[in-house]
């Protein structure tokens, strides 16, 4: 079940909301003269969501191209996923801070994304908190997928939090990234039932399946148009 729209698969006609993007970057145009919507993907792990997004772009289900894939882990699977698909894949060292990008690393990520002329930054398992200058430069142009129905269970291992709490339904949330941790305006959610006998691993696996549906569909809709953010609300048109 999708909260905020009727989604079966990732066909965009089932998810007709749009995004108005403030973009000061150079206009990039394809053969037809239409602007090519460009994505920057950031991740730290295996890259399953990044692969789903890249494949949806390649198939035309997302009307965009992946312009660059960045990781803070030199041997991360997301970089290998990108290289297998012929996409630019770059490791940028995160600096000395444990949970965040330090100032120099943050500047390097900003520069790489600006050089790639991205319209939207999609986090796909990126394990560093983004704050400060990064979110000012890409204001309302950074999205994330979280493995729970926010605002419930923010932070790490959200599927385990949900299971330990005893909820009957959890899921996945696509949201804009703001200066907090998993606190930005919610764009879309997809529900996942908690089944008798579930373990953290089995529940997490089903949430990941939901993520690979709702995240590409949401990005496709963002690439197509406009959504207004009014306080805590996203208004779809």
Beta strands, then each sheet from edge to edge (+ up, - down):
strand 1: 2-3
strand 2: 38-43
strand 3: 65-71
strand 4: 89-91
strand 5: 120-123
strand 6: 142-146
strand 7: 169-176
strand 8: 186-193
strand 9: 227-230
strand 10: 233-236
sheet 1: 1+ 8- 7+ 6- 5- 2- 3- 4-
sheet 2: 9+ 10-
end
